[in-house]
Each structure stands twice: as C-alpha cells, then as structure tokens.
Amino acid sequence: MSMSVTAELSARQPVGTYILLFRSMAPLVILHFDKESVTLLSMSLLHIEKIRESVRNHAPERREIKASTRQAAVALILRPIENDTEALFILRAVKEGDPWSGHMAFPGGHQDDTDSSLRAAAERETIEEIGLDLVESASYIGEIDWVQANPRGRTLDMVVAPFVYELNRSVDHFNPNYEVADVLWGSLSDMHAGTSHTMHDFGVGGETMEFPGYGVGDEIVWGLTYRMLELFFMVLDSEWQGHE
C-alpha cells in the first residue's frame, strides 16, 4: 500500500485507531494511526504547495449582501517553515466598545469608500495595522468562504471575506499601530492535527461559556477567526470535520 493511500486513510480516523486492511490474497495489514501519523498527514496537507493548489481551485461561497450589510475583509498571511506552514495573527488591543477587543485575529477591517474591492480593503488594513505591504511582500493565492460576523453571540448584519497570501520574502519586523498589541505566528499543522486545539472559558453576555480554540503562544484563537480557520482547513481537506 502506498504512503499516499495510507495518509489518506489516516486522515479519516481518530488518533489511536486501528484499521484492518487487505487486498486480494495479500497478507493482512494492521495500521495504527497515532499522533505522529496524524501530524505527518497534517504537515502534508499544510505544505505551501498543497495550499496554493487547493485555494486557487476553490470557488468561495459568498453571502448575500443587502444595502445595509457591512462588509469587511481580512488577510490570512502564510509563511512556509521547513515542512510546515505558519499563519500570522494579531492580538487586538483592548478597547472599550470593540466587540473583538483583546481577541486574536487576522489583520483586516471594514471596506471603506477608498477601497476598490474587499481584497483592497484587506491589503490597506494590513498596512495600517502592522505596516506590512502585501502587494510588495506577498503573493496573492486566493479567497475562501465568507463568514457571518457574530461577536460574543450577537449576530451582526456584517460579512467578512478572508483572502489568502503567501509571504515572498523574510519579514522580521512589524510596525503595529494602536489597534494591535502584538503580532504572532502559529503552526497550521499543529492546529489541523489537533495538537494546539483547546477549550477555553470566555465571558459572553455576563455568562461564562466554553469555546473551542487554538493555542498560539500564550493566546487563544477562538470565535470568528477560529471559524475562518475551520473553513480554510475544509478547503484543503474536503472531509474535514473539525475537532471534538
């Protein structure tokens, strides 16, 4: 059995699963999918060449826009690291009245009258928030499905369009503005494999609720950005079902 077939099967099995395989009169083969094999599969799916192919071939699902709908865009910025790919996150500054105050997020924001498109809005906001010019420093890969915004359980008449970029040069320094407290990189393979997956308690509407998230450094990616990552993984793996 080829390694590619083995990897494909391991993608569909929980960690620790044993599967019996046989073909014709061939000897019985027993495969055990442990954390290491699942991680290797994730590394394969999250290789930058695989990401380029999958995202470019994806037809993004866009939501219905009404006259009152607010539109926003974010940049999912990637960089290849050895056999892995990392994504860039910002830690939003704590700000009164901001529904995403203190959250981990992708750079981005609302489309305004100066933006020719949602993609242009993502690129403008990235320059403003962290001083990174995506036109000069990155290659555009494509767009993934739009997301309905519902901060802290409140549904807003607002959609967010995520655009995927790959850095084409080394960037060691960022210039965050007042909206950004920090800039961090997170391993996509760790997220996909579940290594960095966690459950965390957050205060929502005066109540404490548990939400799924991914650990990045000392922070937790949850909520809207977590949902965008799940959609991103579904683009790479059509049978992706998330983490329990």
C-alpha distance (Angstrom), angle and dihedral (degrees) to the residues before:
residue distance angle dihedral
M1 . . .
S2 3.81 . .
M3 3.78 122.7 .
S4 3.81 89.7 -120.4
V5 3.82 91.9 57.5
T6 3.79 90.9 45.4
A7 3.78 90.8 50.6
E8 3.79 91.5 48.4
L9 3.80 91.1 53.0
S10 3.78 92.9 46.4
A11 3.79 89.6 55.4
R12 3.77 90.1 66.0
Q13 3.80 98.2 48.4
P14 3.80 132.4 81.4
V15 3.76 116.8 -114.8
G16 3.81 110.2 -83.6
T17 3.83 95.2 27.8
Y18 3.81 121.6 144.8
I19 3.81 118.6 -151.8
L20 3.82 128.2 -170.3
L21 3.78 113.5 -139.2
F22 3.80 130.1 -174.1
R23 3.80 138.2 159.5
S24 3.79 124.7 -163.4
M25 3.83 107.2 -51.3
A26 3.79 94.4 -21.9
P27 3.79 117.2 128.6
L28 3.76 118.6 -88.3
V29 3.79 112.2 -93.5
I30 3.77 124.1 -158.4
L31 3.78 117.7 -158.4
H32 3.77 123.3 -165.6
F33 3.80 116.2 -161.6
D34 3.78 108.8 -154.2
K35 3.79 131.4 167.5
E36 3.79 91.8 -82.7
S37 3.83 94.4 56.0
V38 3.80 92.2 45.1
T39 3.80 89.7 50.3
L40 3.81 91.0 49.8
L41 3.80 89.8 51.8
S42 3.79 91.0 50.6
M43 3.79 90.4 49.8
S44 3.81 88.6 53.6
L45 3.80 93.6 49.5
L46 3.79 91.9 44.3
H47 3.80 96.1 50.1
I48 3.79 107.2 125.8
E49 3.82 93.4 -120.5
K50 3.81 90.7 54.2
I51 3.81 89.9 48.3
R52 3.80 92.1 51.2
E53 3.79 92.1 50.8
S54 3.81 95.6 45.1
V55 3.80 97.3 45.7
R56 3.81 94.4 44.4
N57 3.81 90.5 52.0
H58 3.81 93.3 47.3
A59 3.80 121.3 103.0
P60 3.82 103.4 -148.6
E61 3.78 118.7 -132.4
R62 3.80 107.6 -126.5
R63 3.79 122.5 -162.5
E64 3.78 126.8 -127.3
I65 3.78 112.7 -87.3
K66 3.81 121.1 -148.0
A67 3.77 126.2 -169.8
S68 3.80 89.2 -100.7
T69 3.81 96.5 46.7
R70 3.78 115.9 115.2
Q71 3.78 113.9 -140.7
A72 3.79 127.1 -151.3
A73 3.79 136.4 171.3
V74 3.79 136.8 -156.9
A75 3.79 135.1 -164.3
L76 3.80 118.3 -127.2
I77 3.81 97.6 -158.1
L78 3.80 118.0 -164.5
R79 3.77 135.7 -168.0
P80 3.83 125.9 -174.5
I81 3.82 114.6 -125.0
E82 3.83 113.6 -172.9
N83 3.84 103.3 -66.4
D84 3.79 94.7 -12.6
T85 3.78 138.4 66.7
E86 3.79 124.3 -136.9
A87 3.79 129.6 -154.4
L88 3.79 125.6 -144.9
F89 3.80 119.5 -122.5
I90 3.77 132.8 -178.1
L91 3.78 124.8 -147.6
R92 3.77 104.4 -137.1
A93 3.78 116.4 -132.7
V94 3.78 117.6 -110.0
K95 3.79 107.1 -98.4
E96 3.78 130.2 168.7
G97 3.79 111.8 -115.4
D98 3.81 95.2 16.4
P99 3.84 108.3 122.8
W100 3.82 88.9 -153.0
S101 3.80 95.6 44.3
G102 3.81 111.1 152.5
H103 3.81 93.4 2.8
M104 3.78 128.7 135.5
A105 3.80 108.6 -114.9
F106 3.77 147.0 155.1
P107 3.82 115.8 -97.8
G108 3.78 110.8 -92.1
G109 3.76 147.1 90.2
H110 3.78 147.0 -178.4
Q111 3.77 123.6 -26.4
D112 3.79 111.3 -114.8
D113 3.80 135.3 -169.0
T114 3.81 92.8 -88.2
D115 3.81 93.1 58.9
S116 3.79 117.3 93.3
S117 3.81 91.1 -158.9
L118 3.79 143.7 -6.5
R119 3.78 89.2 -94.4
A120 3.80 89.2 54.7
A121 3.80 88.3 51.4
A122 3.82 91.1 54.6
E123 3.80 90.8 50.1
R124 3.80 93.9 47.0
E125 3.79 93.2 47.7
T126 3.81 91.4 49.2
I127 3.80 90.8 55.9
E128 3.79 91.3 47.1
E129 3.81 96.1 45.6
I130 3.81 103.3 40.9
G131 3.81 106.2 4.5
L132 3.82 94.3 -113.1
D133 3.81 117.7 139.7
L134 3.79 104.8 -151.8
V135 3.80 93.1 -170.6
E136 3.81 90.3 60.7
S137 3.81 101.7 30.3
A138 3.81 105.6 34.7
S139 3.78 144.2 41.4
Y140 3.78 118.9 -124.6
I141 3.82 111.6 -123.5
G142 3.79 105.4 175.8
E143 3.78 149.8 -82.4
I144 3.81 131.5 -73.6
D145 3.81 131.3 -158.8
W146 3.78 119.9 -53.5
V147 3.79 118.9 -113.4
Q148 3.80 130.8 -142.1
A149 3.80 110.3 -126.7
N150 3.79 116.5 -126.6
P151 3.82 108.3 160.3
R152 3.81 114.3 -164.2
G153 3.80 90.8 -9.0
R154 3.82 96.2 -52.6
T155 3.80 115.1 123.7
L156 3.80 112.0 -136.8
D157 3.79 128.6 -166.0
M158 3.79 87.5 -116.2
V159 3.79 135.4 109.4
V160 3.79 128.9 -161.4
A161 3.81 123.4 -149.6
P162 3.84 115.9 -156.5
F163 3.82 118.3 -150.1
V164 3.81 121.4 -166.3
Y165 3.81 123.7 -137.4
E166 3.79 135.7 176.1
L167 3.79 119.7 -147.6
N168 3.79 110.4 -121.7
R169 3.80 95.8 -166.9
S170 3.78 137.4 34.3
V171 3.80 113.0 -87.5
D172 3.79 113.7 -167.9
H173 3.78 100.6 164.8
F174 3.79 135.9 45.5
N175 3.80 131.7 -171.0
P176 3.81 106.0 -141.5
N177 3.78 117.3 -164.0
Y178 3.80 126.9 -143.1
E179 3.82 91.4 -75.5
V180 3.81 93.8 62.2
A181 3.81 126.8 67.2
D182 3.82 97.2 -178.6
V183 3.82 145.4 -9.8
L184 3.82 119.3 -133.6
W185 3.80 138.7 176.1
G186 3.82 121.7 -138.9
S187 3.81 131.2 -165.5
L188 3.80 111.7 -113.5
S189 3.80 91.5 -162.1
D190 3.81 90.7 57.3
M191 3.79 89.3 51.2
H192 3.79 95.7 46.5
A193 3.82 93.0 45.7
G194 3.79 91.0 47.8
T195 3.80 94.3 -118.5
S196 3.79 92.3 125.6
H197 3.81 96.4 32.3
T198 3.79 115.3 122.5
M199 3.78 144.1 160.0
H200 3.77 117.7 -123.1
D201 3.79 137.1 -176.2
F202 3.80 117.2 -122.4
G203 3.76 132.0 177.2
V204 3.81 110.9 -114.5
G205 3.80 122.8 173.5
G206 3.77 92.6 -18.3
E207 3.80 92.6 -50.5
T208 3.78 132.0 98.6
M209 3.79 112.1 -121.3
E210 3.80 132.3 177.3
F211 3.80 118.4 -124.0
P212 3.81 133.4 178.7
G213 3.77 117.5 -113.2
Y214 3.79 147.7 154.7
G215 3.77 122.5 -109.7
V216 3.81 114.3 -126.8
G217 3.78 112.7 176.3
D218 3.79 106.0 -48.4
E219 3.81 92.6 -27.3
I220 3.82 135.3 84.7
V221 3.80 124.3 -131.6
W222 3.80 106.6 -147.6
G223 3.80 142.6 139.7
L224 3.79 118.3 26.6
T225 3.81 95.8 2.7
Y226 3.81 91.4 47.5
R227 3.81 89.1 53.7
M228 3.80 91.1 51.0
L229 3.80 90.3 51.7
E230 3.80 89.9 51.7
L231 3.81 90.0 52.3
F232 3.80 89.3 47.8
F233 3.82 91.3 53.3
M234 3.81 89.4 49.4
V235 3.80 88.8 57.1
L236 3.80 89.5 54.7
D237 3.81 95.3 40.8
S238 3.82 117.1 29.0
E239 3.80 91.8 -160.9
W240 3.79 95.2 49.8
Q241 3.81 109.8 139.3
G242 3.77 101.1 174.2
H243 3.78 127.6 -126.6
E244 3.78 127.1 -53.0
